[in-house]
Amino acid sequence: MSRVAVVTGGGSGMGESTCHELGRRGHRVAVVDVNAESAQRVTDDLRSTGITATAAAADVSDRAAVQDAFAKVRCELGPVDILVTSAGMFGFSPFEEITAEAWQRMLDVNLTGTFLCCQAALPDMVAAGWGRIVLITSSSAQRGSPFAAHYAASKGALMTLTKSLAREYADRGITVNNIPPSGIETPMQHQGQAAGHLRSNEEIAAAIPIGRLGTGADIACAVAFLCSDDAGYITGQTLGVNGGAVM
């Protein structure tokens, strides 16, 4: 069955892979990203393969921008059935050097941005009596992240939000789950490596039991499963996609 899927952070990395996987499975895809050019590029790629798609530029921490993006999606694709929140930011800093501004910006994008998108999508799902929400969190929330306490804290809050929303909306046909990736090769990882904050791909892979880095496709396939009818009895859960790095 074709449904309308909104993917935030869909202009690159895991979000981009998720857009392609959901489109491949027959869904109409809205690519939402703060970078308008990236969102349009992915949308064009999707359309070139016959997938119905639209692009919407939005800073997810801006309520008005989120509302405008979802209004565009409804106008062009229809009511929202699926929401995947992959938009996020990362930062490295010793804890004592994290400024109040940096702390707030991390929460604004990673936590409040997800809150705003969920609020925008849920009325459509409630009206339909069916919905799927998948939050992209992080293994940093499971094991801590030195020099990125603000990032780990924001992602940990999303895990708690997952459980709360799952319980609140379970009787309305809506499931809410989260995926905490680890060891996934993404543009964000490359930026961290270039800045000297992250180990090389070889060093990271050596610490993963499966012995390789993950890909965006690894995340996308797990997301697509949680968004399917087959996952209707799964809600409030954390599905680790990490090659065994976190057990």
Secondary structure, DSSP 8 states (H G I E B T S, - for coil): ---EEEEETTTSHHHHHHHHHHHHTT-EEEEEES-HHHHHHHHHHHHHTT--EEEEE--TT-HHHHHHHHHHHHHHT-S--EEEE---------GGG--HHHHHHHHIIIIIHHHHHHHHHHHHHHHHT-EEEEEE--THHHH--TT-HHHHHHHHHHHHHHHHHHHHHGGGTEEEEEE-B-SB--HHHHHHHHTTSS--HHHHHHTSTTSS-B-HHHHHHHHHHHTSGGGTT--S-B--BSTTS--
